[in-house]
C-alpha cells in the first residue's frame, strides 16, 4: 500500500521511499531539494468540536488542494494525522 486511504495522497511509507530517492539524487547529481510540511492548526480542537467525520472532510479537502496544485515534479504526501508534506527535487 502506497496511498493514504483518506486523502489519496502518497502515504508515509511512500513518502519515505521517494524522499530517500530524492536525497540520493541530490548527493549524486548536485540537485536541489525542497520540502514543505503542512500541519493543520488546531485540528484536534476541530475534531473534538465537530466530530471526526468533519475532520476527515477537512483532510480530504487539504489533500485535494495539494494534489491539484502540485506540479509534475512535486509529490504531496500525508505523513500522519494532520501532517502533510510536499516535496520536490530537480
PyMOL Python script that loads the backbone (N, CA, C, O; Angstrom):
from pymol import cmd

cmd.read_pdbstr("""\
ATOM      1  N   UNK A   1       0.838  -1.180   0.000  1.00  0.00           N
ATOM      2  CA  UNK A   1       0.000   0.000   0.000  1.00  0.00           C
ATOM      3  C   UNK A   1       0.883   1.243   0.000  1.00  0.00           C
ATOM      4  O   UNK A   1       1.740   1.412   0.867  1.00  0.00           O
ATOM      5  N   UNK A   2       0.662   2.097  -0.973  1.00  0.00           N
ATOM      6  CA  UNK A   2       1.469   3.312  -1.098  1.00  0.00           C
ATOM      7  C   UNK A   2       0.634   4.582  -0.995  1.00  0.00           C
ATOM      8  O   UNK A   2       1.178   5.686  -0.980  1.00  0.00           O
ATOM      9  N   UNK A   3      -0.678   4.431  -0.925  1.00  0.00           N
ATOM     10  CA  UNK A   3      -1.578   5.576  -0.946  1.00  0.00           C
ATOM     11  C   UNK A   3      -2.365   5.670   0.359  1.00  0.00           C
ATOM     12  O   UNK A   3      -2.845   4.661   0.875  1.00  0.00           O
ATOM     13  N   UNK A   4      -2.492   6.867   0.881  1.00  0.00           N
ATOM     14  CA  UNK A   4      -3.308   7.105   2.057  1.00  0.00           C
ATOM     15  C   UNK A   4      -4.778   6.944   1.675  1.00  0.00           C
ATOM     16  O   UNK A   4      -5.250   7.591   0.740  1.00  0.00           O
ATOM     17  N   UNK A   5      -5.489   6.100   2.382  1.00  0.00           N
ATOM     18  CA  UNK A   5      -6.870   5.795   2.040  1.00  0.00           C
ATOM     19  C   UNK A   5      -7.825   6.968   2.171  1.00  0.00           C
ATOM     20  O   UNK A   5      -8.839   7.010   1.473  1.00  0.00           O
ATOM     21  N   UNK A   6      -7.534   7.911   3.034  1.00  0.00           N
ATOM     22  CA  UNK A   6      -8.434   9.042   3.239  1.00  0.00           C
ATOM     23  C   UNK A   6      -8.221  10.149   2.213  1.00  0.00           C
ATOM     24  O   UNK A   6      -9.182  10.647   1.627  1.00  0.00           O
ATOM     25  N   UNK A   7      -6.973  10.533   1.995  1.00  0.00           N
ATOM     26  CA  UNK A   7      -6.681  11.694   1.147  1.00  0.00           C
ATOM     27  C   UNK A   7      -6.337  11.340  -0.291  1.00  0.00           C
ATOM     28  O   UNK A   7      -6.429  12.186  -1.181  1.00  0.00           O
ATOM     29  N   UNK A   8      -5.940  10.090  -0.522  1.00  0.00           N
ATOM     30  CA  UNK A   8      -5.493   9.702  -1.861  1.00  0.00           C
ATOM     31  C   UNK A   8      -4.077  10.134  -2.173  1.00  0.00           C
ATOM     32  O   UNK A   8      -3.596   9.924  -3.286  1.00  0.00           O
ATOM     33  N   UNK A   9      -3.397  10.742  -1.198  1.00  0.00           N
ATOM     34  CA  UNK A   9      -2.004  11.159  -1.378  1.00  0.00           C
ATOM     35  C   UNK A   9      -1.080   9.981  -1.102  1.00  0.00           C
ATOM     36  O   UNK A   9      -1.512   8.952  -0.582  1.00  0.00           O
ATOM     37  N   UNK A  10       0.193  10.135  -1.452  1.00  0.00           N
ATOM     38  CA  UNK A  10       1.180   9.140  -1.031  1.00  0.00           C
ATOM     39  C   UNK A  10       1.108   9.008   0.487  1.00  0.00           C
ATOM     40  O   UNK A  10       0.878   9.996   1.185  1.00  0.00           O
ATOM     41  N   UNK A  11       1.301   7.808   0.996  1.00  0.00           N
ATOM     42  CA  UNK A  11       1.301   7.620   2.441  1.00  0.00           C
ATOM     43  C   UNK A  11       2.715   7.813   2.998  1.00  0.00           C
ATOM     44  O   UNK A  11       3.656   8.088   2.254  1.00  0.00           O
ATOM     45  N   UNK A  12       2.843   7.666   4.300  1.00  0.00           N
ATOM     46  CA  UNK A  12       4.133   7.893   4.970  1.00  0.00           C
ATOM     47  C   UNK A  12       5.234   6.996   4.412  1.00  0.00           C
ATOM     48  O   UNK A  12       6.356   7.452   4.193  1.00  0.00           O
ATOM     49  N   UNK A  13       4.921   5.743   4.184  1.00  0.00           N
ATOM     50  CA  UNK A  13       5.908   4.798   3.670  1.00  0.00           C
ATOM     51  C   UNK A  13       6.397   5.230   2.286  1.00  0.00           C
ATOM     52  O   UNK A  13       7.599   5.231   2.019  1.00  0.00           O
ATOM     53  N   UNK A  14       5.464   5.595   1.411  1.00  0.00           N
ATOM     54  CA  UNK A  14       5.830   6.028   0.068  1.00  0.00           C
ATOM     55  C   UNK A  14       6.587   7.358   0.111  1.00  0.00           C
ATOM     56  O   UNK A  14       7.513   7.576  -0.670  1.00  0.00           O
ATOM     57  N   UNK A  15       6.191   8.237   1.020  1.00  0.00           N
ATOM     58  CA  UNK A  15       6.904   9.498   1.230  1.00  0.00           C
ATOM     59  C   UNK A  15       8.366   9.223   1.541  1.00  0.00           C
ATOM     60  O   UNK A  15       9.259   9.846   0.965  1.00  0.00           O
ATOM     61  N   UNK A  16       8.609   8.284   2.456  1.00  0.00           N
ATOM     62  CA  UNK A  16       9.987   7.985   2.856  1.00  0.00           C
ATOM     63  C   UNK A  16      10.787   7.380   1.705  1.00  0.00           C
ATOM     64  O   UNK A  16      11.976   7.668   1.567  1.00  0.00           O
ATOM     65  N   UNK A  17      10.157   6.549   0.878  1.00  0.00           N
ATOM     66  CA  UNK A  17      10.834   5.968  -0.290  1.00  0.00           C
ATOM     67  C   UNK A  17      11.219   7.067  -1.268  1.00  0.00           C
ATOM     68  O   UNK A  17      12.372   7.150  -1.691  1.00  0.00           O
ATOM     69  N   UNK A  18      10.246   7.920  -1.632  1.00  0.00           N
ATOM     70  CA  UNK A  18      10.523   8.997  -2.581  1.00  0.00           C
ATOM     71  C   UNK A  18      11.562   9.973  -2.035  1.00  0.00           C
ATOM     72  O   UNK A  18      12.433  10.432  -2.774  1.00  0.00           O
ATOM     73  N   UNK A  19      11.473  10.289  -0.752  1.00  0.00           N
ATOM     74  CA  UNK A  19      12.421  11.225  -0.154  1.00  0.00           C
ATOM     75  C   UNK A  19      13.834  10.646  -0.168  1.00  0.00           C
ATOM     76  O   UNK A  19      14.791  11.360  -0.469  1.00  0.00           O
ATOM     77  N   UNK A  20      13.973   9.380   0.150  1.00  0.00           N
ATOM     78  CA  UNK A  20      15.296   8.736   0.103  1.00  0.00           C
ATOM     79  C   UNK A  20      15.871   8.771  -1.303  1.00  0.00           C
ATOM     80  O   UNK A  20      17.056   9.046  -1.490  1.00  0.00           O
ATOM     81  N   UNK A  21      15.030   8.492  -2.292  1.00  0.00           N
ATOM     82  CA  UNK A  21      15.483   8.550  -3.690  1.00  0.00           C
ATOM     83  C   UNK A  21      15.894   9.964  -4.070  1.00  0.00           C
ATOM     84  O   UNK A  21      16.908  10.158  -4.740  1.00  0.00           O
ATOM     85  N   UNK A  22      15.117  10.947  -3.649  1.00  0.00           N
ATOM     86  CA  UNK A  22      15.426  12.346  -3.965  1.00  0.00           C
ATOM     87  C   UNK A  22      16.726  12.779  -3.305  1.00  0.00           C
ATOM     88  O   UNK A  22      17.534  13.476  -3.919  1.00  0.00           O
ATOM     89  N   UNK A  23      16.930  12.373  -2.064  1.00  0.00           N
ATOM     90  CA  UNK A  23      18.177  12.715  -1.368  1.00  0.00           C
ATOM     91  C   UNK A  23      19.359  12.072  -2.082  1.00  0.00           C
ATOM     92  O   UNK A  23      20.416  12.691  -2.201  1.00  0.00           O
ATOM     93  N   UNK A  24      19.197  10.849  -2.556  1.00  0.00           N
ATOM     94  CA  UNK A  24      20.252  10.195  -3.334  1.00  0.00           C
ATOM     95  C   UNK A  24      20.595  10.976  -4.587  1.00  0.00           C
ATOM     96  O   UNK A  24      21.771  11.124  -4.920  1.00  0.00           O
ATOM     97  N   UNK A  25      19.576  11.485  -5.297  1.00  0.00           N
ATOM     98  CA  UNK A  25      19.818  12.296  -6.497  1.00  0.00           C
ATOM     99  C   UNK A  25      20.522  13.602  -6.147  1.00  0.00           C
ATOM    100  O   UNK A  25      21.388  14.065  -6.890  1.00  0.00           O
ATOM    101  N   UNK A  26      20.150  14.193  -5.017  1.00  0.00           N
ATOM    102  CA  UNK A  26      20.789  15.434  -4.579  1.00  0.00           C
ATOM    103  C   UNK A  26      22.285  15.212  -4.387  1.00  0.00           C
ATOM    104  O   UNK A  26      23.105  16.005  -4.852  1.00  0.00           O
ATOM    105  N   UNK A  27      22.627  14.141  -3.707  1.00  0.00           N
ATOM    106  CA  UNK A  27      24.044  13.847  -3.451  1.00  0.00           C
ATOM    107  C   UNK A  27      24.775  13.442  -4.721  1.00  0.00           C
ATOM    108  O   UNK A  27      25.910  13.864  -4.944  1.00  0.00           O
ATOM    109  N   UNK A  28      24.146  12.641  -5.541  1.00  0.00           N
ATOM    110  CA  UNK A  28      24.791  12.111  -6.743  1.00  0.00           C
ATOM    111  C   UNK A  28      24.941  13.164  -7.835  1.00  0.00           C
ATOM    112  O   UNK A  28      25.991  13.261  -8.471  1.00  0.00           O
ATOM    113  N   UNK A  29      23.891  13.951  -8.052  1.00  0.00           N
ATOM    114  CA  UNK A  29      23.852  14.850  -9.209  1.00  0.00           C
ATOM    115  C   UNK A  29      23.907  16.326  -8.843  1.00  0.00           C
ATOM    116  O   UNK A  29      23.693  17.178  -9.706  1.00  0.00           O
ATOM    117  N   UNK A  30      24.187  16.644  -7.598  1.00  0.00           N
ATOM    118  CA  UNK A  30      24.229  18.035  -7.127  1.00  0.00           C
ATOM    119  C   UNK A  30      22.922  18.759  -7.448  1.00  0.00           C
ATOM    120  O   UNK A  30      22.933  19.902  -7.907  1.00  0.00           O
ATOM    121  N   UNK A  31      21.811  18.095  -7.207  1.00  0.00           N
ATOM    122  CA  UNK A  31      20.481  18.668  -7.426  1.00  0.00           C
ATOM    123  C   UNK A  31      20.003  19.353  -6.145  1.00  0.00           C
ATOM    124  O   UNK A  31      20.606  19.209  -5.082  1.00  0.00           O
ATOM    125  N   UNK A  32      18.922  20.089  -6.271  1.00  0.00           N
ATOM    126  CA  UNK A  32      18.345  20.720  -5.088  1.00  0.00           C
ATOM    127  C   UNK A  32      17.104  19.946  -4.640  1.00  0.00           C
ATOM    128  O   UNK A  32      16.520  19.171  -5.398  1.00  0.00           O
ATOM    129  N   UNK A  33      16.728  20.178  -3.403  1.00  0.00           N
ATOM    130  CA  UNK A  33      15.578  19.501  -2.817  1.00  0.00           C
ATOM    131  C   UNK A  33      14.836  20.501  -1.940  1.00  0.00           C
ATOM    132  O   UNK A  33      15.451  21.218  -1.150  1.00  0.00           O
ATOM    133  N   UNK A  34      13.525  20.546  -2.079  1.00  0.00           N
ATOM    134  CA  UNK A  34      12.682  21.377  -1.221  1.00  0.00           C
ATOM    135  C   UNK A  34      11.667  20.491  -0.526  1.00  0.00           C
ATOM    136  O   UNK A  34      11.155  19.533  -1.105  1.00  0.00           O
ATOM    137  N   UNK A  35      11.389  20.819   0.704  1.00  0.00           N
ATOM    138  CA  UNK A  35      10.446  20.042   1.494  1.00  0.00           C
ATOM    139  C   UNK A  35       9.587  21.001   2.308  1.00  0.00           C
ATOM    140  O   UNK A  35      10.111  21.815   3.068  1.00  0.00           O
ATOM    141  N   UNK A  36       8.281  20.907   2.154  1.00  0.00           N
ATOM    142  CA  UNK A  36       7.343  21.728   2.915  1.00  0.00           C
ATOM    143  C   UNK A  36       6.511  20.825   3.808  1.00  0.00           C
ATOM    144  O   UNK A  36       6.029  19.783   3.366  1.00  0.00           O
ATOM    145  N   UNK A  37       6.342  21.218   5.054  1.00  0.00           N
ATOM    146  CA  UNK A  37       5.480  20.498   5.984  1.00  0.00           C
ATOM    147  C   UNK A  37       4.244  21.350   6.237  1.00  0.00           C
ATOM    148  O   UNK A  37       4.351  22.530   6.572  1.00  0.00           O
ATOM    149  N   UNK A  38       3.075  20.747   6.076  1.00  0.00           N
ATOM    150  CA  UNK A  38       1.812  21.400   6.386  1.00  0.00           C
ATOM    151  C   UNK A  38       1.232  20.704   7.606  1.00  0.00           C
ATOM    152  O   UNK A  38       1.048  19.487   7.609  1.00  0.00           O
ATOM    153  N   UNK A  39       0.948  21.472   8.627  1.00  0.00           N
ATOM    154  CA  UNK A  39       0.320  20.945   9.828  1.00  0.00           C
ATOM    155  C   UNK A  39      -0.950  21.752  10.035  1.00  0.00           C
ATOM    156  O   UNK A  39      -0.886  22.966  10.232  1.00  0.00           O
ATOM    157  N   UNK A  40      -2.098  21.099   9.993  1.00  0.00           N
ATOM    158  CA  UNK A  40      -3.369  21.804  10.114  1.00  0.00           C
ATOM    159  C   UNK A  40      -3.516  22.275  11.561  1.00  0.00           C
ATOM    160  O   UNK A  40      -3.653  21.465  12.478  1.00  0.00           O
ATOM    161  N   UNK A  41      -3.484  23.599  11.750  1.00  0.00           N
ATOM    162  CA  UNK A  41      -3.568  24.171  13.094  1.00  0.00           C
ATOM    163  C   UNK A  41      -4.895  23.853  13.765  1.00  0.00           C
ATOM    164  O   UNK A  41      -5.951  23.866  13.131  1.00  0.00           O
ATOM    165  N   UNK A  42      -4.821  23.570  15.052  1.00  0.00           N
ATOM    166  CA  UNK A  42      -5.991  23.365  15.907  1.00  0.00           C
ATOM    167  C   UNK A  42      -6.885  22.222  15.402  1.00  0.00           C
ATOM    168  O   UNK A  42      -8.099  22.241  15.605  1.00  0.00           O
ATOM    169  N   UNK A  43      -6.281  21.241  14.751  1.00  0.00           N
ATOM    170  CA  UNK A  43      -7.064  20.155  14.180  1.00  0.00           C
ATOM    171  C   UNK A  43      -7.750  19.320  15.259  1.00  0.00           C
ATOM    172  O   UNK A  43      -8.895  18.901  15.085  1.00  0.00           O
ATOM    173  N   UNK A  44      -7.062  19.079  16.361  1.00  0.00           N
ATOM    174  CA  UNK A  44      -7.659  18.288  17.440  1.00  0.00           C
ATOM    175  C   UNK A  44      -8.914  18.980  17.989  1.00  0.00           C
ATOM    176  O   UNK A  44      -9.936  18.333  18.219  1.00  0.00           O
ATOM    177  N   UNK A  45      -8.828  20.278  18.194  1.00  0.00           N
ATOM    178  CA  UNK A  45      -9.988  21.015  18.691  1.00  0.00           C
ATOM    179  C   UNK A  45     -11.134  20.964  17.680  1.00  0.00           C
ATOM    180  O   UNK A  45     -12.300  20.856  18.060  1.00  0.00           O
ATOM    181  N   UNK A  46     -10.795  21.044  16.385  1.00  0.00           N
ATOM    182  CA  UNK A  46     -11.818  20.947  15.345  1.00  0.00           C
ATOM    183  C   UNK A  46     -12.497  19.581  15.403  1.00  0.00           C
ATOM    184  O   UNK A  46     -13.724  19.484  15.384  1.00  0.00           O
ATOM    185  N   UNK A  47     -11.684  18.530  15.475  1.00  0.00           N
ATOM    186  CA  UNK A  47     -12.227  17.163  15.567  1.00  0.00           C
ATOM    187  C   UNK A  47     -13.099  17.001  16.805  1.00  0.00           C
ATOM    188  O   UNK A  47     -14.185  16.424  16.743  1.00  0.00           O
ATOM    189  N   UNK A  48     -12.612  17.517  17.927  1.00  0.00           N
ATOM    190  CA  UNK A  48     -13.364  17.392  19.173  1.00  0.00           C
ATOM    191  C   UNK A  48     -14.680  18.163  19.108  1.00  0.00           C
ATOM    192  O   UNK A  48     -15.689  17.716  19.654  1.00  0.00           O
ATOM    193  N   UNK A  49     -14.674  19.309  18.447  1.00  0.00           N
ATOM    194  CA  UNK A  49     -15.862  20.151  18.401  1.00  0.00           C
ATOM    195  C   UNK A  49     -16.868  19.743  17.338  1.00  0.00           C
ATOM    196  O   UNK A  49     -18.075  19.859  17.549  1.00  0.00           O
ATOM    197  N   UNK A  50     -16.384  19.268  16.199  1.00  0.00           N
ATOM    198  CA  UNK A  50     -17.282  18.983  15.071  1.00  0.00           C
ATOM    199  C   UNK A  50     -17.359  17.503  14.704  1.00  0.00           C
ATOM    200  O   UNK A  50     -18.193  17.108  13.889  1.00  0.00           O
ATOM    201  N   UNK A  51     -16.501  16.691  15.296  1.00  0.00           N
ATOM    202  CA  UNK A  51     -16.524  15.251  15.050  1.00  0.00           C
ATOM    203  C   UNK A  51     -15.502  14.815  14.004  1.00  0.00           C
ATOM    204  O   UNK A  51     -15.042  15.606  13.181  1.00  0.00           O
ATOM    205  N   UNK A  52     -15.170  13.548  14.066  1.00  0.00           N
ATOM    206  CA  UNK A  52     -14.131  13.003  13.183  1.00  0.00           C
ATOM    207  C   UNK A  52     -14.546  12.988  11.718  1.00  0.00           C
ATOM    208  O   UNK A  52     -13.692  13.098  10.839  1.00  0.00           O
ATOM    209  N   UNK A  53     -15.822  12.857  11.442  1.00  0.00           N
ATOM    210  CA  UNK A  53     -16.254  12.887  10.035  1.00  0.00           C
ATOM    211  C   UNK A  53     -15.988  14.254   9.421  1.00  0.00           C
ATOM    212  O   UNK A  53     -15.573  14.344   8.266  1.00  0.00           O
ATOM    213  N   UNK A  54     -16.224  15.320  10.184  1.00  0.00           N
ATOM    214  CA  UNK A  54     -15.924  16.665   9.692  1.00  0.00           C
ATOM    215  C   UNK A  54     -14.416  16.840   9.530  1.00  0.00           C
ATOM    216  O   UNK A  54     -13.957  17.456   8.568  1.00  0.00           O
ATOM    217  N   UNK A  55     -13.652  16.298  10.472  1.00  0.00           N
ATOM    218  CA  UNK A  55     -12.190  16.354  10.369  1.00  0.00           C
ATOM    219  C   UNK A  55     -11.690  15.622   9.142  1.00  0.00           C
ATOM    220  O   UNK A  55     -10.770  16.086   8.469  1.00  0.00           O
ATOM    221  N   UNK A  56     -12.291  14.482   8.849  1.00  0.00           N
ATOM    222  CA  UNK A  56     -11.918  13.735   7.643  1.00  0.00           C
ATOM    223  C   UNK A  56     -12.178  14.561   6.385  1.00  0.00           C
ATOM    224  O   UNK A  56     -11.381  14.537   5.447  1.00  0.00           O
ATOM    225  N   UNK A  57     -13.292  15.290   6.367  1.00  0.00           N
ATOM    226  CA  UNK A  57     -13.599  16.138   5.213  1.00  0.00           C
ATOM    227  C   UNK A  57     -12.550  17.225   5.034  1.00  0.00           C
ATOM    228  O   UNK A  57     -12.169  17.549   3.909  1.00  0.00           O
ATOM    229  N   UNK A  58     -12.084  17.786   6.141  1.00  0.00           N
ATOM    230  CA  UNK A  58     -11.026  18.802   6.076  1.00  0.00           C
ATOM    231  C   UNK A  58      -9.762  18.196   5.475  1.00  0.00           C
ATOM    232  O   UNK A  58      -9.153  18.786   4.583  1.00  0.00           O
ATOM    233  N   UNK A  59      -9.369  17.025   5.958  1.00  0.00           N
ATOM    234  CA  UNK A  59      -8.154  16.384   5.442  1.00  0.00           C
ATOM    235  C   UNK A  59      -8.298  16.028   3.967  1.00  0.00           C
ATOM    236  O   UNK A  59      -7.348  16.175   3.198  1.00  0.00           O
ATOM    237  N   UNK A  60      -9.471  15.563   3.570  1.00  0.00           N
ATOM    238  CA  UNK A  60      -9.709  15.262   2.152  1.00  0.00           C
ATOM    239  C   UNK A  60      -9.575  16.520   1.305  1.00  0.00           C
ATOM    240  O   UNK A  60      -8.990  16.481   0.222  1.00  0.00           O
ATOM    241  N   UNK A  61     -10.112  17.636   1.791  1.00  0.00           N
ATOM    242  CA  UNK A  61     -10.049  18.892   1.037  1.00  0.00           C
ATOM    243  C   UNK A  61      -8.612  19.393   0.941  1.00  0.00           C
ATOM    244  O   UNK A  61      -8.176  19.815  -0.130  1.00  0.00           O
ATOM    245  N   UNK A  62      -7.884  19.351   2.029  1.00  0.00           N
ATOM    246  CA  UNK A  62      -6.481  19.786   2.007  1.00  0.00           C
ATOM    247  C   UNK A  62      -5.686  18.889   1.058  1.00  0.00           C
ATOM    248  O   UNK A  62      -4.872  19.384   0.279  1.00  0.00           O
ATOM    249  N   UNK A  63      -5.913  17.586   1.117  1.00  0.00           N
ATOM    250  CA  UNK A  63      -5.245  16.657   0.201  1.00  0.00           C
ATOM    251  C   UNK A  63      -5.584  16.949  -1.242  1.00  0.00           C
ATOM    252  O   UNK A  63      -4.710  16.913  -2.108  1.00  0.00           O
ATOM    253  N   UNK A  64      -6.847  17.239  -1.508  1.00  0.00           N
ATOM    254  CA  UNK A  64      -7.278  17.561  -2.870  1.00  0.00           C
ATOM    255  C   UNK A  64      -6.597  18.826  -3.379  1.00  0.00           C
ATOM    256  O   UNK A  64      -6.162  18.881  -4.529  1.00  0.00           O
ATOM    257  N   UNK A  65      -6.505  19.832  -2.529  1.00  0.00           N
ATOM    258  CA  UNK A  65      -5.833  21.080  -2.917  1.00  0.00           C
ATOM    259  C   UNK A  65      -4.366  20.825  -3.215  1.00  0.00           C
ATOM    260  O   UNK A  65      -3.846  21.318  -4.216  1.00  0.00           O
ATOM    261  N   UNK A  66      -3.691  20.064  -2.367  1.00  0.00           N
ATOM    262  CA  UNK A  66      -2.279  19.753  -2.609  1.00  0.00           C
ATOM    263  C   UNK A  66      -2.099  18.985  -3.919  1.00  0.00           C
ATOM    264  O   UNK A  66      -1.194  19.281  -4.698  1.00  0.00           O
ATOM    265  N   UNK A  67      -2.954  18.010  -4.152  1.00  0.00           N
ATOM    266  CA  UNK A  67      -2.854  17.195  -5.362  1.00  0.00           C
ATOM    267  C   UNK A  67      -3.086  18.049  -6.615  1.00  0.00           C
ATOM    268  O   UNK A  67      -2.371  17.900  -7.606  1.00  0.00           O
ATOM    269  N   UNK A  68      -4.073  18.934  -6.574  1.00  0.00           N
ATOM    270  CA  UNK A  68      -4.413  19.757  -7.735  1.00  0.00           C
ATOM    271  C   UNK A  68      -3.384  20.844  -8.014  1.00  0.00           C
ATOM    272  O   UNK A  68      -3.195  21.235  -9.166  1.00  0.00           O
ATOM    273  N   UNK A  69      -2.724  21.332  -6.983  1.00  0.00           N
ATOM    274  CA  UNK A  69      -1.782  22.441  -7.170  1.00  0.00           C
ATOM    275  C   UNK A  69      -0.334  21.990  -7.312  1.00  0.00           C
ATOM    276  O   UNK A  69       0.527  22.786  -7.688  1.00  0.00           O
ATOM    277  N   UNK A  70      -0.055  20.729  -7.018  1.00  0.00           N
ATOM    278  CA  UNK A  70       1.313  20.227  -7.137  1.00  0.00           C
ATOM    279  C   UNK A  70       1.728  20.166  -8.602  1.00  0.00           C
ATOM    280  O   UNK A  70       0.959  19.739  -9.464  1.00  0.00           O
ATOM    281  N   UNK A  71       2.951  20.598  -8.868  1.00  0.00           N
ATOM    282  CA  UNK A  71       3.495  20.497 -10.216  1.00  0.00           C
ATOM    283  C   UNK A  71       3.952  19.057 -10.464  1.00  0.00           C
ATOM    284  O   UNK A  71       3.988  18.238  -9.546  1.00  0.00           O
ATOM    285  N   UNK A  72       4.296  18.770 -11.699  1.00  0.00           N
ATOM    286  CA  UNK A  72       4.642  17.399 -12.097  1.00  0.00           C
ATOM    287  C   UNK A  72       5.786  16.818 -11.264  1.00  0.00           C
ATOM    288  O   UNK A  72       5.792  15.620 -10.982  1.00  0.00           O
ATOM    289  N   UNK A  73       6.748  17.645 -10.870  1.00  0.00           N
ATOM    290  CA  UNK A  73       7.904  17.142 -10.123  1.00  0.00           C
ATOM    291  C   UNK A  73       7.708  17.226  -8.608  1.00  0.00           C
ATOM    292  O   UNK A  73       8.637  16.944  -7.851  1.00  0.00           O
ATOM    293  N   UNK A  74       6.518  17.609  -8.160  1.00  0.00           N
ATOM    294  CA  UNK A  74       6.233  17.705  -6.733  1.00  0.00           C
ATOM    295  C   UNK A  74       5.359  16.535  -6.290  1.00  0.00           C
ATOM    296  O   UNK A  74       4.435  16.130  -6.995  1.00  0.00           O
ATOM    297  N   UNK A  75       5.664  16.010  -5.129  1.00  0.00           N
ATOM    298  CA  UNK A  75       4.941  14.847  -4.633  1.00  0.00           C
ATOM    299  C   UNK A  75       4.308  15.168  -3.283  1.00  0.00           C
ATOM    300  O   UNK A  75       5.013  15.281  -2.280  1.00  0.00           O
ATOM    301  N   UNK A  76       2.989  15.315  -3.250  1.00  0.00           N
ATOM    302  CA  UNK A  76       2.317  15.530  -1.962  1.00  0.00           C
ATOM    303  C   UNK A  76       2.120  14.203  -1.231  1.00  0.00           C
ATOM    304  O   UNK A  76       1.926  13.161  -1.859  1.00  0.00           O
ATOM    305  N   UNK A  77       2.172  14.251   0.087  1.00  0.00           N
ATOM    306  CA  UNK A  77       2.018  13.035   0.888  1.00  0.00           C
ATOM    307  C   UNK A  77       1.384  13.375   2.225  1.00  0.00           C
ATOM    308  O   UNK A  77       1.557  14.475   2.750  1.00  0.00           O
ATOM    309  N   UNK A  78       0.652  12.420   2.763  1.00  0.00           N
ATOM    310  CA  UNK A  78       0.144  12.536   4.141  1.00  0.00           C
ATOM    311  C   UNK A  78       1.094  11.744   5.019  1.00  0.00           C
ATOM    312  O   UNK A  78       1.239  10.532   4.864  1.00  0.00           O
ATOM    313  N   UNK A  79       1.737  12.438   5.938  1.00  0.00           N
ATOM    314  CA  UNK A  79       2.707  11.800   6.814  1.00  0.00           C
ATOM    315  C   UNK A  79       2.014  11.078   7.954  1.00  0.00           C
ATOM    316  O   UNK A  79       2.404   9.976   8.338  1.00  0.00           O
ATOM    317  N   UNK A  80       0.998  11.704   8.481  1.00  0.00           N
ATOM    318  CA  UNK A  80       0.232  11.104   9.567  1.00  0.00           C
ATOM    319  C   UNK A  80      -0.663  12.147  10.189  1.00  0.00           C
ATOM    320  O   UNK A  80      -0.328  13.332  10.186  1.00  0.00           O
ATOM    321  N   UNK A  81      -1.778  11.738  10.715  1.00  0.00           N
ATOM    322  CA  UNK A  81      -2.694  12.686  11.338  1.00  0.00           C
ATOM    323  C   UNK A  81      -3.014  13.822  10.404  1.00  0.00           C
ATOM    324  O   UNK A  81      -3.518  13.617   9.299  1.00  0.00           O
ATOM    325  N   UNK A  82      -2.715  15.037  10.861  1.00  0.00           N
ATOM    326  CA  UNK A  82      -2.964  16.215  10.042  1.00  0.00           C
ATOM    327  C   UNK A  82      -1.668  16.802   9.481  1.00  0.00           C
ATOM    328  O   UNK A  82      -1.624  17.977   9.119  1.00  0.00           O
ATOM    329  N   UNK A  83      -0.629  15.997   9.409  1.00  0.00           N
ATOM    330  CA  UNK A  83       0.661  16.426   8.872  1.00  0.00           C
ATOM    331  C   UNK A  83       0.794  15.950   7.425  1.00  0.00           C
ATOM    332  O   UNK A  83       0.721  14.759   7.123  1.00  0.00           O
ATOM    333  N   UNK A  84       0.989  16.922   6.556  1.00  0.00           N
ATOM    334  CA  UNK A  84       1.122  16.629   5.130  1.00  0.00           C
ATOM    335  C   UNK A  84       2.409  17.262   4.615  1.00  0.00           C
ATOM    336  O   UNK A  84       2.842  18.300   5.116  1.00  0.00           O
ATOM    337  N   UNK A  85       3.010  16.638   3.622  1.00  0.00           N
ATOM    338  CA  UNK A  85       4.247  17.132   3.042  1.00  0.00           C
ATOM    339  C   UNK A  85       4.059  17.360   1.554  1.00  0.00           C
ATOM    340  O   UNK A  85       3.222  16.734   0.903  1.00  0.00           O
ATOM    341  N   UNK A  86       4.855  18.266   1.043  1.00  0.00           N
ATOM    342  CA  UNK A  86       5.018  18.441  -0.388  1.00  0.00           C
ATOM    343  C   UNK A  86       6.513  18.526  -0.614  1.00  0.00           C
ATOM    344  O   UNK A  86       7.185  19.375  -0.028  1.00  0.00           O
ATOM    345  N   UNK A  87       7.040  17.651  -1.461  1.00  0.00           N
ATOM    346  CA  UNK A  87       8.474  17.672  -1.689  1.00  0.00           C
ATOM    347  C   UNK A  87       8.764  17.609  -3.172  1.00  0.00           C
ATOM    348  O   UNK A  87       8.008  17.042  -3.961  1.00  0.00           O
ATOM    349  N   UNK A  88       9.881  18.207  -3.519  1.00  0.00           N
ATOM    350  CA  UNK A  88      10.269  18.305  -4.907  1.00  0.00           C
ATOM    351  C   UNK A  88      11.785  18.281  -5.035  1.00  0.00           C
ATOM    352  O   UNK A  88      12.495  18.713  -4.127  1.00  0.00           O
ATOM    353  N   UNK A  89      12.266  17.792  -6.125  1.00  0.00           N
ATOM    354  CA  UNK A  89      13.690  17.873  -6.430  1.00  0.00           C
ATOM    355  C   UNK A  89      13.831  18.141  -7.922  1.00  0.00           C
ATOM    356  O   UNK A  89      12.934  17.847  -8.712  1.00  0.00           O
ATOM    357  N   UNK A  90      14.973  18.704  -8.288  1.00  0.00           N
ATOM    358  CA  UNK A  90      15.235  18.995  -9.702  1.00  0.00           C
ATOM    359  C   UNK A  90      15.310  17.738 -10.506  1.00  0.00           C
ATOM    360  O   UNK A  90      15.525  17.791 -11.717  1.00  0.00           O
TER     361      UNK A  90
END
""", "prot")
cmd.dss("prot")
cmd.show_as("cartoon", "prot")
cmd.util.cbc("prot")
cmd.orient("prot")
